[in-house]
C-alpha cells in the first residue's frame, strides 16, 4: 500500500517548494493530498494559484498520513504557524512517530508546535532566531533527516528535500529510480 502524504498550503506558500515536493512525491508513488488552510484555492508568494484537493476545515481530524509536509515561504509559514489545527496535527504526528517535513521558513511552524527541542534541523537563513529554535541544533546543510523529521534549507534544495522524503516513505531504491529519471 502506498504511503500517504498531506501537504498543507497556506496563503503565501513558497511556490517552488510546494509544487516540486508534490510532484516528486507523486513520482515516488506517494499518494499526496494537498490541502489549503481555508479556501480550496490558495495562492503562493510568487503568484501561483493552486486548486487544493480539499481544505483543512473539511479534512477529517481522524485521517492519518504517513507524512505531513510544510512548504515554507512568507507569509505562508507565518499563516501555518498561526493555525491551531496545523499545530495540533503536527503534535499528533510527532507523538505517533510519523514523518514530518518542513522546508525553508516552515521550521518556524515546528517551533510554534514545540517540536524542535533537541532536534537537528536546517532552515532558510534568518527564518528562526535562537529563541525560536528552542534548543535545536541548527545546521547550514541542504537537507537534514533527524528521526522522523526532514528539514530543508530553502527553494534551491526543494528537489533534494522531496527526494529525501521519498526515500523515507518509499525506500532508497525508489528514491534512486525517481532521481535517475530527472536527468540531473
C-alpha positions, 0 to 999 in steps of 0.5 A: 500500500502506498504511503500517504502524504498531506501537504498543507498550503497556506496563503503565501506558500513558497511556490517552488517548494510546494509544487516540486515536493508534490510532484516528486512525491507523486513520482515516488508513488506517494499518494499526496493530498494537498490541502489549503488552510481555508479556501480550496484555492490558495495562492503562493508568494510568487503568484501561483494559484493552486486548486487544493484537493480539499481544505483543512476545515473539511479534512477529517481530524481522524485521517492519518498520513504517513507524512505531513509536509510544510512548504515554507515561504512568507507569509505562508509559514507565518499563516501555518504557524498561526493555525491551531489545527496545523499545530495540533496535527503536527503534535499528533504526528510527532507523538505517533512517530510519523514523518514530518517535513518542513522546508525553508521558513516552515521550521518556524511552524515546528517551533510554534508546535514545540517540536524542535527541542533537541532536534537537528534541523536546517532552515532558510537563513534568518527564518528562526532566531535562537529563541525560536529554535528552542534548543535545536541544533541548527545546521547550514546543510541542504537537507537534514533527516533527524528521526522522523523529521526532514528539514530543508534549507530553502527553494534551491534544495526543494528537489533534494528535500522531496527526494529525501522524503521519498526515500523515507516513505518509499525506500532508497531504491525508489528514491534512486529510480525517481532521481535517475529519471530527472536527468540531473 
